[in-house]
Amino acid sequence: LLLTLYITSKTKTTDFLFEMDFQNRIGSKTGGGGPTSYSESNRDRRERLRKLALETIDIAKDPYFMRNHLGTYECKLCLTLHNNEGSYLAHTQGKKHQSNLSRRAAKEAKKQLTLPALDKPRVEIRKFVKIGRPGYKVTKQADPETTQQSLLFQVDYPGIVEGIRPKYRVMAAYEQHIEPPDKAWQYLLFAAEPYEIIGFKIPSREVDNSDDKLWNEWNPETKQFFLQFSFKIDSHPKVSNLPPPAQLAAQGQQQKLQQHDNDMDTVQHHPPPPGPTHNPALIPQMRPPNLMHPHPPPPRPHFPMQSMHPPPPRPFVPL
């Protein structure tokens, strides 16, 4: 196809005659083969986004990335399939994935209930320099009438801060992290500034909370704190009247020996009955009965012995 272009000017008129040039068109580079189409530019854009995402995004931390049993990759948010990781990363930069992300974030924000924050009472933590552990004295007591056991604690705080009264509390074995927890024990703690907290390991038994059994007293003049409490009688294990296991075993062994002596006496005082052919030399010596089987076993039944000769052959009868 030949095109003729006429350019007319005031000075001169020039005639240009040329063919369609696909290389030097507007928007193309020299040697590039012409400008790219829309599909080519879109493919090039996706490739550039894929390379950028591979450098900046860690695909292992993406919650919507999944590899199926076929070896391909899936987007669990958009339910799309991809042949490689680059295709998935290019998909994450697209409009569909971004819109689904914003829709999912709005849905989760709607589900979360905006409850008003509760005002927790702020407890001021007192900071002070500890000067060591206080002196103490523990006394074990028992009521002679009711046999109720009790403990009396005396703790000395000579350097206690003025206006401070010592405090105590009972802590379960599962609240502490120093020793392995044991439900058979509990801990009694004493605290007062500026001394360290001290604790005592006591049996985990029920405490009698009556006024005359549980009391504490603080003497500000002598700087001594007293605490006394008693355990309930019902929680105390009952003492059995049976002898200890070692004594029971000794008694059982003694009874077995006595039974053995009686059996031996019975055997010696009962000779075998006389018979028509009685000969003491032919009588076998009788063994003492066993301790576990004092009576002899019953005699075995007698079975007649069968003949060891084979039966006679049968006569041959032809068919």
C-alpha positions in Angstrom: 0.0 0.0 0.0 1.5 3.3 -1.0 0.5 6.5 0.6 1.1 9.8 -0.8 1.6 12.7 1.5 1.5 16.3 0.2 2.8 19.0 2.3 2.2 22.5 1.0 4.0 25.5 2.4 4.5 29.1 1.3 8.0 28.5 0.1 7.9 25.1 -1.6 5.9 21.9 -1.9 7.5 18.6 -1.0 6.1 15.2 -1.9 6.7 12.3 0.5 6.1 8.8 -0.7 6.6 5.9 1.9 5.3 2.5 3.2 3.8 1.7 6.7 6.7 1.5 9.2 6.0 -0.8 12.2 9.4 -0.1 13.8 9.7 3.7 14.1 6.1 4.4 15.2 5.3 6.8 18.0 5.9 5.2 21.4 8.3 2.5 20.2 12.0 2.1 20.7 14.6 1.7 18.1 15.0 -2.1 17.5 12.1 -2.9 19.8 9.8 -4.2 17.2 7.0 -1.7 17.8 4.9 -0.8 20.8 3.5 -3.5 23.0 -0.2 -4.3 23.2 -2.4 -4.2 26.3 -2.0 -7.9 27.1 1.8 -7.7 26.8 2.0 -4.6 29.0 -0.3 -6.3 31.6 1.9 -9.4 31.6 5.1 -7.3 32.0 3.5 -5.5 34.9 2.6 -8.8 36.7 6.1 -10.1 36.2 7.6 -6.9 37.8 5.2 -7.2 40.7 6.1 -10.9 41.2 9.8 -10.1 41.4 9.2 -7.3 43.8 7.0 -9.5 46.0 9.5 -12.2 46.1 12.1 -9.8 47.5 9.9 -8.1 50.1 7.2 -10.6 51.2 7.8 -13.8 53.2 5.3 -16.3 51.7 5.7 -18.8 54.5 3.9 -16.3 56.9 0.9 -15.8 54.7 -2.1 -17.3 56.3 -4.0 -17.7 53.0 -1.2 -19.5 51.1 -1.7 -23.3 50.8 -0.1 -26.0 48.7 -2.4 -28.8 47.7 -1.8 -32.5 47.0 -1.4 -31.8 43.2 1.6 -29.6 43.7 -0.2 -26.3 42.8 -0.9 -23.4 45.1 -4.2 -22.1 46.4 -5.4 -18.8 47.9 -7.8 -19.8 50.7 -9.2 -16.3 50.7 -10.1 -15.9 47.1 -10.3 -19.7 46.2 -7.9 -19.4 43.3 -5.4 -21.9 41.9 -1.8 -20.9 40.9 0.9 -22.9 39.2 3.9 -21.4 41.1 4.7 -19.0 43.9 5.3 -16.1 41.6 1.8 -16.4 40.3 0.4 -16.4 43.8 2.4 -13.4 44.8 1.2 -11.5 41.7 -2.3 -12.4 42.7 -1.8 -11.0 46.2 -1.0 -7.6 44.6 -4.1 -7.6 42.5 -7.4 -5.9 43.0 -9.5 -9.1 43.9 -7.2 -10.2 46.7 -6.9 -6.7 48.2 -10.7 -6.2 48.2 -11.2 -9.6 49.8 -8.7 -8.6 52.5 -10.5 -5.4 53.3 -13.8 -7.2 53.4 -12.4 -9.9 55.8 -10.9 -7.2 58.1 -14.3 -5.3 58.3 -16.1 -8.6 59.1 -13.7 -9.5 61.9 -13.9 -6.0 63.4 -17.7 -6.3 63.4 -17.6 -9.6 65.3 -15.4 -8.2 68.0 -17.5 -6.8 70.8 -16.2 -3.5 72.1 -16.6 -4.0 75.8 -15.7 -1.1 78.1 -12.4 -1.7 79.9 -12.8 -2.5 83.5 -11.1 -0.1 85.9 -8.8 -2.4 87.9 -7.8 -1.1 91.3 -4.2 0.0 91.2 -2.2 -1.4 94.0 0.9 0.7 94.8 4.0 -1.5 95.0 6.0 -0.5 98.0 9.7 -0.6 97.4 12.1 -0.8 100.4 15.5 -2.2 101.3 15.2 -5.6 103.1 17.4 -6.0 106.1 17.2 -9.8 106.5 15.0 -12.5 108.2 13.4 -12.0 111.6 13.9 -14.4 114.5 11.2 -16.9 115.3 10.2 -19.6 117.7 7.8 -22.5 117.1 6.1 -24.4 119.9 4.1 -27.7 119.5 1.3 -28.1 121.9 -1.4 -30.6 122.7 -4.5 -30.3 124.8 -4.3 -33.1 127.5 -8.1 -33.4 127.7 -9.1 -33.4 124.0 -5.7 -34.4 122.6 -6.1 -31.5 120.1 -2.8 -30.5 118.5 -1.8 -26.8 118.1 1.1 -24.7 117.0 2.3 -21.4 118.6 4.5 -19.1 116.5 6.5 -16.2 118.0 8.3 -13.9 115.5 10.5 -11.0 116.6 10.6 -7.8 114.5 12.9 -5.4 116.4 13.5 -3.1 113.4 10.0 -3.0 112.0 8.8 0.3 110.4 6.7 2.4 112.7 2.9 2.0 112.2 3.3 -1.3 110.4 1.6 -4.5 111.8 2.9 -7.9 110.7 0.6 -9.9 108.5 0.3 -13.7 107.8 -1.5 -15.9 105.4 -1.8 -19.6 104.6 -0.6 -20.6 101.1 -1.5 -23.9 99.4 1.2 -26.2 98.0 0.2 -25.4 94.4 0.7 -21.7 94.8 4.5 -21.9 95.4 7.1 -22.7 92.8 10.1 -23.6 95.1 9.3 -27.3 95.8 7.2 -29.9 94.0 3.6 -29.5 95.0 2.4 -32.0 97.6 -1.2 -31.9 98.8 -0.3 -33.2 102.2 1.4 -29.9 103.1 0.7 -26.2 103.2 2.7 -23.1 104.0 2.3 -20.4 106.6 3.8 -17.0 105.6 4.7 -14.0 107.8 5.5 -10.5 106.3 6.5 -7.2 107.8 8.6 -4.3 106.5 11.6 -4.1 106.1 12.2 -7.8 106.8 12.0 -10.7 104.3 9.0 -12.9 104.1 9.5 -16.2 106.0 7.4 -19.3 105.6 6.7 -22.5 107.6 5.7 -25.9 106.1 2.8 -27.3 108.1 0.5 -30.3 107.6 -2.5 -29.7 105.3 -5.2 -30.3 107.9 -8.3 -28.4 108.7 -7.8 -25.6 111.2 -10.2 -24.9 114.1 -11.5 -21.4 113.5 -13.1 -20.9 116.9 -12.1 -17.8 118.9 -10.3 -19.6 121.7 -8.4 -21.8 119.2 -7.2 -19.3 116.6 -5.8 -15.9 117.8 -2.9 -13.6 117.0 -1.4 -10.7 119.0 1.1 -7.9 118.2 3.1 -6.4 121.0 4.4 -3.0 119.8 6.6 -2.6 122.9 8.6 -5.8 122.6 8.2 -5.9 118.8 6.9 -9.5 118.9 4.1 -11.1 116.9 2.2 -14.2 118.2 0.0 -16.6 116.3 -1.6 -19.8 117.6 -4.0 -22.1 115.9 -5.3 -25.7 116.5 -6.1 -28.5 114.2 -9.5 -30.2 114.3 -9.6 -33.6 116.0 -11.7 -35.2 113.2 -8.9 -34.5 110.6 -6.3 -36.2 112.8 -5.8 -39.8 111.7 -7.1 -42.5 114.1 -4.6 -44.7 115.8 -5.3 -48.4 115.3 -5.0 -50.9 118.2 -3.4 -53.6 115.9 0.3 -54.4 116.5 2.8 -53.2 113.9 3.3 -55.3 110.7 6.7 -56.6 111.9 5.1 -58.0 115.0 2.3 -59.6 113.0 4.7 -61.3 110.7 6.7 -62.7 113.7 3.5 -64.1 115.3 2.5 -65.8 112.0 5.9 -67.4 111.7 5.7 -68.7 115.3 2.3 -70.2 114.7 3.7 -72.1 111.6 6.5 -73.5 113.7 4.1 -74.6 116.4 1.9 -76.4 113.9 5.0 -78.1 112.4 6.0 -79.4 115.9 2.4 -80.8 116.5 2.5 -82.6 113.1 5.8 -84.2 114.0 4.5 -85.4 117.3 1.5 -86.9 115.6 3.6 -88.9 113.2 5.9 -90.3 115.9 3.1 -91.5 118.2 1.1 -93.4 115.5 3.1 -96.5 114.3 1.8 -98.4 111.2 -0.9 -101.0 112.0 0.3 -104.7 112.2 -0.6 -107.0 109.3 -0.2 -110.7 108.5 3.2 -110.2 106.9 4.4 -107.4 109.3 8.1 -106.8 109.0 9.5 -103.5 110.3 12.5 -103.7 108.0 10.2 -103.7 104.9 8.3 -100.7 106.0 9.7 -97.5 104.3 10.8 -94.6 106.4 7.9 -92.1 106.6 8.9 -88.5 105.7 7.7 -85.6 107.8 4.7 -83.9 106.2 5.3 -80.7 104.4 4.4 -77.5 106.1 2.4 -76.3 103.1 0.7 -79.8 102.7 0.2 -81.4 106.1 -1.9 -84.3 104.7 -0.5 -86.9 102.3 -1.8 -86.9 98.8 -4.6 -89.5 97.9 -3.5 -92.7 96.2 -3.5 -92.8 92.5 -6.1 -95.0 90.8 -4.9 -98.3 89.4 -5.5 -99.0 85.7 -4.8 -102.6 84.3 -2.0 -102.7 81.9 -2.9 -103.4 78.3 -1.2 -106.0 76.2 1.7 -104.7 74.1 1.3 -107.4 71.4 -0.3 -106.2 68.1 -3.7 -107.7 67.2 -3.8 -110.7 64.7 -4.1 -109.7 61.0 -7.4 -109.8 59.3 -8.1 -112.3 56.5 -7.8 -110.8 53.0 -11.1 -110.8 51.1 -11.0 -109.9 47.4 -13.5 -107.3 46.1 
